[in-house]
């Protein structure tokens, strides 16, 4: 079998879930929220850092989720119009 034939029958690599970034952002945001706002230690050194990052990650995750849903609806509408 030649190289050309073997490369044509190669299976496609697995596709990554488009929501993986959104899930990671919400996960990091939740962890930072817990660590920044619910930490019982009043002298916690990184409290403000975690509070700011929780807001940033959760907002970014919400924006990314909204953007993915909007693109998915747009793609479905284009497929239905064909």
N, CA, C and O atoms as a GROMACS GRO file, in nm:
protein
  328
    1UNK      N    1   0.084  -0.117   0.000
    1UNK     CA    2   0.000   0.000   0.000
    1UNK      C    3   0.089   0.124   0.000
    1UNK      O    4   0.185   0.131   0.078
    2UNK      N    5   0.061   0.220  -0.083
    2UNK     CA    6   0.144   0.339  -0.091
    2UNK      C    7   0.106   0.437   0.020
    2UNK      O    8   0.003   0.422   0.086
    3UNK      N    9   0.192   0.537   0.039
    3UNK     CA   10   0.166   0.637   0.142
    3UNK      C   11   0.039   0.715   0.115
    3UNK      O   12  -0.034   0.750   0.207
    4UNK      N   13   0.013   0.743  -0.012
    4UNK     CA   14  -0.104   0.822  -0.049
    4UNK      C   15  -0.233   0.749  -0.010
    4UNK      O   16  -0.326   0.811   0.041
    5UNK      N   17  -0.238   0.621  -0.034
    5UNK     CA   18  -0.358   0.544  -0.002
    5UNK      C   19  -0.378   0.532   0.149
    5UNK      O   20  -0.492   0.540   0.197
    6UNK      N   21  -0.271   0.515   0.223
    6UNK     CA   22  -0.286   0.500   0.368
    6UNK      C   23  -0.329   0.630   0.433
    6UNK      O   24  -0.401   0.628   0.533
    7UNK      N   25  -0.287   0.745   0.379
    7UNK     CA   26  -0.328   0.872   0.438
    7UNK      C   27  -0.473   0.906   0.404
    7UNK      O   28  -0.537   0.980   0.479
    8UNK      N   29  -0.526   0.854   0.296
    8UNK     CA   30  -0.665   0.880   0.260
    8UNK      C   31  -0.762   0.807   0.352
    8UNK      O   32  -0.874   0.855   0.372
    9UNK      N   33  -0.723   0.694   0.407
    9UNK     CA   34  -0.810   0.614   0.492
    9UNK      C   35  -0.791   0.644   0.640
    9UNK      O   36  -0.842   0.571   0.725
   10UNK      N   37  -0.718   0.747   0.671
   10UNK     CA   38  -0.692   0.783   0.809
   10UNK      C   39  -0.820   0.841   0.870
   10UNK      O   40  -0.883   0.928   0.809
   11UNK      N   41  -0.860   0.796   0.988
   11UNK     CA   42  -0.981   0.852   1.048
   11UNK      C   43  -0.958   0.996   1.094
   11UNK      O   44  -0.846   1.034   1.128
   12UNK      N   45  -1.062   1.072   1.094
   12UNK     CA   46  -1.053   1.212   1.136
   12UNK      C   47  -1.028   1.218   1.286
   12UNK      O   48  -1.076   1.133   1.360
   13UNK      N   49  -0.953   1.318   1.330
   13UNK     CA   50  -0.930   1.330   1.474
   13UNK      C   51  -1.061   1.365   1.546
   13UNK      O   52  -1.150   1.426   1.486
   14UNK      N   53  -1.073   1.327   1.672
   14UNK     CA   54  -1.197   1.358   1.744
   14UNK      C   55  -1.215   1.509   1.760
   14UNK      O   56  -1.118   1.583   1.778
   15UNK      N   57  -1.339   1.552   1.752
   15UNK     CA   58  -1.368   1.694   1.766
   15UNK      C   59  -1.384   1.731   1.912
   15UNK      O   60  -1.438   1.654   1.991
   16UNK      N   61  -1.337   1.849   1.945
   16UNK     CA   62  -1.348   1.898   2.082
   16UNK      C   63  -1.486   1.961   2.103
   16UNK      O   64  -1.538   2.028   2.014
   17UNK      N   65  -1.542   1.940   2.218
   17UNK     CA   66  -1.671   1.999   2.251
   17UNK      C   67  -1.656   2.151   2.252
   17UNK      O   68  -1.564   2.202   2.316
   18UNK      N   69  -1.744   2.226   2.184
   18UNK     CA   70  -1.730   2.371   2.181
   18UNK      C   71  -1.757   2.437   2.317
   18UNK      O   72  -1.721   2.553   2.337
   19UNK      N   73  -1.819   2.365   2.408
   19UNK     CA   74  -1.851   2.422   2.539
   19UNK      C   75  -1.743   2.398   2.643
   19UNK      O   76  -1.762   2.433   2.759
   20UNK      N   77  -1.629   2.342   2.606
   20UNK     CA   78  -1.525   2.311   2.703
   20UNK      C   79  -1.468   2.439   2.766
   20UNK      O   80  -1.443   2.440   2.886
   21UNK      N   81  -1.448   2.544   2.688
   21UNK     CA   82  -1.398   2.670   2.743
   21UNK      C   83  -1.498   2.729   2.840
   21UNK      O   84  -1.461   2.780   2.946
   22UNK      N   85  -1.626   2.724   2.804
   22UNK     CA   86  -1.731   2.777   2.890
   22UNK      C   87  -1.734   2.702   3.024
   22UNK      O   88  -1.746   2.764   3.130
   23UNK      N   89  -1.724   2.571   3.018
   23UNK     CA   90  -1.725   2.490   3.140
   23UNK      C   91  -1.604   2.523   3.227
   23UNK      O   92  -1.617   2.536   3.349
   24UNK      N   93  -1.488   2.537   3.166
   24UNK     CA   94  -1.368   2.572   3.242
   24UNK      C   95  -1.379   2.710   3.305
   24UNK      O   96  -1.339   2.730   3.420
   25UNK      N   97  -1.432   2.807   3.231
   25UNK     CA   98  -1.448   2.942   3.285
   25UNK      C   99  -1.543   2.943   3.404
   25UNK      O  100  -1.515   3.006   3.505
   26UNK      N  101  -1.657   2.872   3.391
   26UNK     CA  102  -1.750   2.865   3.504
   26UNK      C  103  -1.687   2.792   3.623
   26UNK      O  104  -1.710   2.829   3.738
   27UNK      N  105  -1.610   2.688   3.596
   27UNK     CA  106  -1.544   2.614   3.703
   27UNK      C  107  -1.442   2.700   3.778
   27UNK      O  108  -1.442   2.703   3.901
   28UNK      N  109  -1.355   2.768   3.703
   28UNK     CA  110  -1.258   2.856   3.767
   28UNK      C  111  -1.326   2.971   3.839
   28UNK      O  112  -1.285   3.011   3.948
   29UNK      N  113  -1.432   3.025   3.778
   29UNK     CA  114  -1.507   3.133   3.842
   29UNK      C  115  -1.571   3.089   3.972
   29UNK      O  116  -1.569   3.163   4.070
   30UNK      N  117  -1.628   2.969   3.974
   30UNK     CA  118  -1.690   2.917   4.096
   30UNK      C  119  -1.586   2.894   4.204
   30UNK      O  120  -1.610   2.923   4.321
   31UNK      N  121  -1.469   2.841   4.166
   31UNK     CA  122  -1.363   2.818   4.264
   31UNK      C  123  -1.313   2.950   4.321
   31UNK      O  124  -1.294   2.962   4.442
   32UNK      N  125  -1.292   3.048   4.236
   32UNK     CA  126  -1.246   3.179   4.284
   32UNK      C  127  -1.353   3.246   4.370
   32UNK      O  128  -1.321   3.314   4.467
   33UNK      N  129  -1.480   3.228   4.334
   33UNK     CA  130  -1.590   3.284   4.414
   33UNK      C  131  -1.590   3.222   4.554
   33UNK      O  132  -1.601   3.293   4.654
   34UNK      N  133  -1.578   3.090   4.559
   34UNK     CA  134  -1.575   3.021   4.688
   34UNK      C  135  -1.457   3.066   4.771
   34UNK      O  136  -1.470   3.092   4.891
   35UNK      N  137  -1.341   3.076   4.708
   35UNK     CA  138  -1.219   3.112   4.779
   35UNK      C  139  -1.216   3.260   4.817
   35UNK      O  140  -1.158   3.295   4.919
   36UNK      N  141  -1.276   3.346   4.736
   36UNK     CA  142  -1.270   3.488   4.762
   36UNK      C  143  -1.381   3.541   4.852
   36UNK      O  144  -1.356   3.627   4.935
   37UNK      N  145  -1.502   3.490   4.836
   37UNK     CA  146  -1.615   3.543   4.910
   37UNK      C  147  -1.656   3.457   5.030
   37UNK      O  148  -1.713   3.509   5.125
   38UNK      N  149  -1.628   3.327   5.027
   38UNK     CA  150  -1.675   3.238   5.133
   38UNK      C  151  -1.563   3.187   5.223
   38UNK      O  152  -1.585   3.095   5.302
   39UNK      N  153  -1.446   3.244   5.214
   39UNK     CA  154  -1.334   3.203   5.296
   39UNK      C  155  -1.352   3.261   5.437
   39UNK      O  156  -1.367   3.382   5.452
   40UNK      N  157  -1.350   3.176   5.540
   40UNK     CA  158  -1.374   3.226   5.675
   40UNK      C  159  -1.256   3.305   5.734
   40UNK      O  160  -1.272   3.376   5.834
   41UNK      N  161  -1.138   3.294   5.674
   41UNK     CA  162  -1.020   3.363   5.724
   41UNK      C  163  -1.025   3.510   5.681
   41UNK      O  164  -1.016   3.538   5.561
   42UNK      N  165  -1.039   3.605   5.774
   42UNK     CA  166  -1.048   3.747   5.736
   42UNK      C  167  -0.915   3.805   5.685
   42UNK      O  168  -0.916   3.905   5.614
   43UNK      N  169  -0.804   3.744   5.720
   43UNK     CA  170  -0.673   3.794   5.677
   43UNK      C  171  -0.616   3.714   5.560
   43UNK      O  172  -0.495   3.709   5.542
   44UNK      N  173  -0.703   3.654   5.481
   44UNK     CA  174  -0.659   3.573   5.367
   44UNK      C  175  -0.588   3.664   5.267
   44UNK      O  176  -0.641   3.767   5.226
   45UNK      N  177  -0.467   3.624   5.229
   45UNK     CA  178  -0.378   3.709   5.149
   45UNK      C  179  -0.431   3.737   5.008
   45UNK      O  180  -0.414   3.848   4.957
   46UNK      N  181  -0.496   3.639   4.944
   46UNK     CA  182  -0.537   3.653   4.804
   46UNK      C  183  -0.688   3.673   4.789
   46UNK      O  184  -0.745   3.641   4.684
   47UNK      N  185  -0.752   3.725   4.891
   47UNK     CA  186  -0.898   3.738   4.890
   47UNK      C  187  -0.945   3.832   4.778
   47UNK      O  188  -1.034   3.794   4.702
   48UNK      N  189  -0.889   3.949   4.767
   48UNK     CA  190  -0.931   4.045   4.664
   48UNK      C  191  -0.902   3.992   4.524
   48UNK      O  192  -0.983   4.008   4.432
   49UNK      N  193  -0.788   3.928   4.508
   49UNK     CA  194  -0.752   3.869   4.379
   49UNK      C  195  -0.858   3.769   4.335
   49UNK      O  196  -0.902   3.772   4.220
   50UNK      N  197  -0.899   3.679   4.425
   50UNK     CA  198  -1.000   3.579   4.392
   50UNK      C  199  -1.137   3.641   4.369
   50UNK      O  200  -1.213   3.593   4.285
   51UNK      N  201  -1.169   3.746   4.441
   51UNK     CA  202  -1.298   3.814   4.420
   51UNK      C  203  -1.305   3.876   4.281
   51UNK      O  204  -1.406   3.863   4.212
   52UNK      N  205  -1.198   3.942   4.241
   52UNK     CA  206  -1.195   4.004   4.108
   52UNK      C  207  -1.198   3.898   3.999
   52UNK      O  208  -1.273   3.910   3.902
   53UNK      N  209  -1.116   3.794   4.014
   53UNK     CA  210  -1.113   3.688   3.913
   53UNK      C  211  -1.246   3.613   3.903
   53UNK      O  212  -1.284   3.571   3.794
   54UNK      N  213  -1.317   3.597   4.014
   54UNK     CA  214  -1.446   3.529   4.007
   54UNK      C  215  -1.543   3.608   3.921
   54UNK      O  216  -1.616   3.549   3.841
   55UNK      N  217  -1.546   3.738   3.936
   55UNK     CA  218  -1.634   3.821   3.854
   55UNK      C  219  -1.594   3.814   3.708
   55UNK      O  220  -1.679   3.802   3.620
   56UNK      N  221  -1.463   3.822   3.681
   56UNK     CA  222  -1.413   3.818   3.544
   56UNK      C  223  -1.445   3.683   3.479
   56UNK      O  224  -1.498   3.679   3.368
   57UNK      N  225  -1.413   3.573   3.547
   57UNK     CA  226  -1.436   3.440   3.488
   57UNK      C  227  -1.584   3.411   3.468
   57UNK      O  228  -1.623   3.356   3.365
   58UNK      N  229  -1.668   3.446   3.566
   58UNK     CA  230  -1.811   3.418   3.552
   58UNK      C  231  -1.874   3.503   3.441
   58UNK      O  232  -1.958   3.454   3.366
   59UNK      N  233  -1.833   3.628   3.431
   59UNK     CA  234  -1.885   3.713   3.324
   59UNK      C  235  -1.837   3.663   3.188
   59UNK      O  236  -1.915   3.659   3.093
   60UNK      N  237  -1.711   3.627   3.179
   60UNK     CA  238  -1.656   3.575   3.054
   60UNK      C  239  -1.724   3.444   3.015
   60UNK      O  240  -1.754   3.422   2.897
   61UNK      N  241  -1.749   3.357   3.112
   61UNK     CA  242  -1.819   3.232   3.086
   61UNK      C  243  -1.961   3.256   3.036
   61UNK      O  244  -2.006   3.189   2.943
   62UNK      N  245  -2.032   3.352   3.096
   62UNK     CA  246  -2.168   3.384   3.052
   62UNK      C  247  -2.166   3.440   2.910
   62UNK      O  248  -2.251   3.403   2.829
   63UNK      N  249  -2.070   3.527   2.881
   63UNK     CA  250  -2.060   3.583   2.746
   63UNK      C  251  -2.029   3.474   2.644
   63UNK      O  252  -2.088   3.472   2.536
   64UNK      N  253  -1.938   3.385   2.678
   64UNK     CA  254  -1.901   3.277   2.586
   64UNK      C  255  -2.019   3.183   2.562
   64UNK      O  256  -2.041   3.139   2.449
   65UNK      N  257  -2.095   3.153   2.667
   65UNK     CA  258  -2.213   3.068   2.653
   65UNK      C  259  -2.317   3.134   2.562
   65UNK      O  260  -2.374   3.070   2.474
   66UNK      N  261  -2.340   3.264   2.584
   66UNK     CA  262  -2.435   3.339   2.500
   66UNK      C  263  -2.390   3.339   2.354
   66UNK      O  264  -2.470   3.318   2.264
   67UNK      N  265  -2.262   3.362   2.332
   67UNK     CA  266  -2.207   3.366   2.196
   67UNK      C  267  -2.222   3.230   2.127
   67UNK      O  268  -2.258   3.225   2.009
   68UNK      N  269  -2.194   3.121   2.198
   68UNK     CA  270  -2.208   2.988   2.139
   68UNK      C  271  -2.352   2.956   2.105
   68UNK      O  272  -2.380   2.901   1.999
   69UNK      N  273  -2.445   2.990   2.195
   69UNK     CA  274  -2.587   2.966   2.169
   69UNK      C  275  -2.634   3.045   2.048
   69UNK      O  276  -2.708   2.994   1.964
   70UNK      N  277  -2.590   3.170   2.038
   70UNK     CA  278  -2.629   3.256   1.926
   70UNK      C  279  -2.577   3.198   1.794
   70UNK      O  280  -2.650   3.195   1.695
   71UNK      N  281  -2.452   3.154   1.792
   71UNK     CA  282  -2.395   3.095   1.670
   71UNK      C  283  -2.464   2.964   1.634
   71UNK      O  284  -2.482   2.934   1.516
   72UNK      N  285  -2.501   2.885   1.735
   72UNK     CA  286  -2.569   2.759   1.709
   72UNK      C  287  -2.707   2.783   1.646
   72UNK      O  288  -2.746   2.713   1.552
   73UNK      N  289  -2.780   2.882   1.698
   73UNK     CA  290  -2.910   2.916   1.639
   73UNK      C  291  -2.894   2.965   1.496
   73UNK      O  292  -2.974   2.932   1.408
   74UNK      N  293  -2.791   3.044   1.473
   74UNK     CA  294  -2.765   3.097   1.339
   74UNK      C  295  -2.734   2.984   1.242
   74UNK      O  296  -2.783   2.983   1.129
   75UNK      N  297  -2.652   2.887   1.284
   75UNK     CA  298  -2.617   2.773   1.200
   75UNK      C  299  -2.739   2.686   1.170
   75UNK      O  300  -2.757   2.641   1.057
   76UNK      N  301  -2.824   2.664   1.272
   76UNK     CA  302  -2.946   2.584   1.252
   76UNK      C  303  -3.041   2.654   1.156
   76UNK      O  304  -3.106   2.589   1.074
   77UNK      N  305  -3.048   2.786   1.166
   77UNK     CA  306  -3.137   2.862   1.077
   77UNK      C  307  -3.088   2.852   0.933
   77UNK      O  308  -3.168   2.841   0.840
   78UNK      N  309  -2.956   2.856   0.913
   78UNK     CA  310  -2.901   2.845   0.779
   78UNK      C  311  -2.924   2.705   0.722
   78UNK      O  312  -2.952   2.691   0.603
   79UNK      N  313  -2.911   2.602   0.806
   79UNK     CA  314  -2.934   2.465   0.760
   79UNK      C  315  -3.081   2.442   0.722
   79UNK      O  316  -3.111   2.371   0.626
   80UNK      N  317  -3.171   2.503   0.798
   80UNK     CA  318  -3.314   2.486   0.770
   80UNK      C  319  -3.356   2.562   0.644
   80UNK      O  320  -3.453   2.523   0.578
   81UNK      N  321  -3.286   2.667   0.610
   81UNK     CA  322  -3.323   2.745   0.493
   81UNK      C  323  -3.274   2.681   0.363
   81UNK      O  324  -3.318   2.720   0.254
   82UNK      N  325  -3.186   2.584   0.372
   82UNK     CA  326  -3.131   2.518   0.253
   82UNK      C  327  -3.229   2.420   0.196
   82UNK      O  328  -3.200   2.355   0.095
   0.00000   0.00000   0.00000
